[in-house]
Amino acid sequence: MRVFAEQATGQLTLTVYLELESGKCRMIGALDEDGDGTFFTHRAEEHVFRASDAWGISELVLDAFKFRWICVTDDTPRAYWTTREYLLRYGFRREFAEFEPQWFLPRGRWYATKAGAEKIVVVDSKEVQASLPL
């Protein structure tokens, strides 16, 4: 497995893909390299690691790209924020069969904001508005 990013014409963010062993690619988020950098991703409820009520971020993404902020949106009008440093310090690493290693952080440890209008990114073919944390 490998991770890579492409920038579409006219887009300010990079689209981040995971290439699976089968050769198929799966879009897993967007990377905004402005400032300290932000990785944006969307997690539907079925993608929560239930044993710890946590969201996971691919270790391949953490290794391949430089960014400070991580923003997860779910199916609510909220954006959830943490930093790479906080995830690696207070999160935990898990590896499941047929998936790349991931770093998980329980949802209660993310900083929640209402989705604002400071940044608009495309995640999973949806435009997502996310305000930067204070």
C-alpha positions as CSV (number, residue, x, y, z in Angstrom):
1,M,0.0,0.0,0.0
2,R,1.1,3.5,-0.6
3,V,-0.4,7.0,-0.3
4,F,-0.1,9.9,-2.8
5,A,-1.6,13.2,-3.5
6,E,-2.7,15.0,-6.7
7,Q,-3.8,18.6,-7.2
8,A,-6.6,19.1,-9.7
9,T,-6.5,22.2,-11.9
10,G,-8.0,25.2,-10.1
11,Q,-8.0,23.5,-6.7
12,L,-6.0,24.9,-3.7
13,T,-5.9,21.6,-1.9
14,L,-4.3,18.3,-2.7
15,T,-6.5,15.2,-2.9
16,V,-5.0,12.3,-0.9
17,Y,-5.4,8.8,-2.2
18,L,-4.5,5.4,-0.7
19,E,-3.4,2.8,-3.3
20,L,-4.4,-0.7,-2.2
21,E,-2.5,-3.9,-2.8
22,S,-5.1,-4.7,-5.6
23,G,-4.0,-1.5,-7.5
24,K,-7.3,0.3,-6.8
25,C,-7.1,3.7,-5.3
26,R,-9.3,5.1,-2.6
27,M,-9.7,8.9,-1.8
28,I,-9.0,9.3,1.9
29,G,-8.9,13.1,2.4
30,A,-7.5,16.5,1.3
31,L,-4.4,18.3,2.2
32,D,-4.2,22.1,2.5
33,E,-0.5,23.1,2.6
34,D,-1.3,26.7,3.5
35,G,0.4,27.8,6.7
36,D,1.2,24.9,9.1
37,G,-0.8,22.6,6.8
38,T,-4.1,20.8,7.5
39,F,-5.2,17.3,6.6
40,F,-9.0,17.1,6.1
41,T,-11.0,13.8,6.1
42,H,-14.6,12.7,6.5
43,R,-15.6,9.8,8.7
44,A,-19.1,8.3,8.6
45,E,-20.4,6.7,11.8
46,E,-19.6,3.2,10.5
47,H,-15.9,4.1,10.4
48,V,-15.6,4.8,14.1
49,F,-13.3,2.3,16.0
50,R,-16.1,1.3,18.4
51,A,-13.9,-0.3,21.1
52,S,-12.4,3.1,21.9
53,D,-15.0,5.4,20.2
54,A,-12.1,6.7,18.2
55,W,-11.3,8.0,14.7
56,G,-8.2,6.8,12.9
57,I,-5.7,8.5,10.6
58,S,-3.6,6.4,8.3
59,E,0.0,6.1,9.4
60,L,1.0,6.3,5.8
61,V,-0.5,9.8,5.6
62,L,1.3,10.9,8.8
63,D,4.6,9.6,7.4
64,A,4.2,11.0,3.8
65,F,3.0,14.6,4.4
66,K,3.9,17.5,6.6
67,F,1.0,19.2,8.3
68,R,0.2,20.4,11.8
69,W,-3.6,20.3,11.9
70,I,-6.0,17.3,11.4
71,C,-9.7,18.0,10.8
72,V,-12.4,15.3,10.7
73,T,-15.9,15.9,9.7
74,D,-18.7,13.4,10.3
75,D,-22.4,13.4,9.4
76,T,-23.1,16.3,11.8
77,P,-22.6,20.0,11.1
78,R,-19.4,19.9,13.1
79,A,-15.7,19.8,12.4
80,Y,-13.4,18.1,14.9
81,W,-9.8,19.2,15.3
82,T,-6.5,18.0,16.7
83,T,-2.8,18.3,15.9
84,R,-0.5,15.7,14.6
85,E,1.6,16.1,17.8
86,Y,-1.5,15.5,20.1
87,L,-2.6,12.5,18.0
88,L,0.8,10.8,18.3
89,R,1.2,11.7,22.0
90,Y,-2.3,10.7,23.3
91,G,-3.5,8.4,20.6
92,F,-2.7,4.8,20.0
93,R,-1.6,2.7,17.0
94,R,-3.6,-0.2,15.7
95,E,-3.1,-2.5,12.7
96,F,-5.9,-4.6,11.3
97,A,-5.8,-7.3,8.7
98,E,-6.0,-5.9,5.2
99,F,-5.7,-2.3,6.4
100,E,-2.7,0.0,6.7
101,P,-1.6,0.9,10.3
102,Q,-3.6,3.8,11.8
103,W,-3.3,6.1,14.7
104,F,-6.5,6.5,16.7
105,L,-7.7,9.2,19.0
106,P,-11.0,8.9,21.0
107,R,-13.6,11.3,19.8
108,G,-13.9,13.0,23.2
109,R,-10.3,14.2,22.8
110,W,-11.0,16.2,19.6
111,Y,-11.8,19.9,19.7
112,A,-15.3,20.4,18.1
113,T,-16.3,23.5,16.2
114,K,-19.3,24.3,14.1
115,A,-18.4,24.1,10.5
116,G,-17.6,27.7,9.4
117,A,-16.7,29.5,6.3
118,E,-13.0,30.1,6.6
119,K,-12.0,27.1,4.5
120,I,-14.0,25.1,2.0
121,V,-12.5,21.8,1.0
122,V,-13.8,18.8,-1.0
123,V,-13.8,15.5,1.0
124,D,-15.5,12.4,-0.4
125,S,-16.9,14.5,-3.3
126,K,-18.7,16.8,-0.9
127,E,-17.8,20.5,-0.2
128,V,-17.0,20.8,3.5
129,Q,-16.8,24.1,5.3
130,A,-14.4,24.0,8.3
131,S,-13.4,26.8,10.6
132,L,-9.9,26.8,12.0
133,P,-9.7,26.2,15.7
134,L,-8.9,29.2,17.9
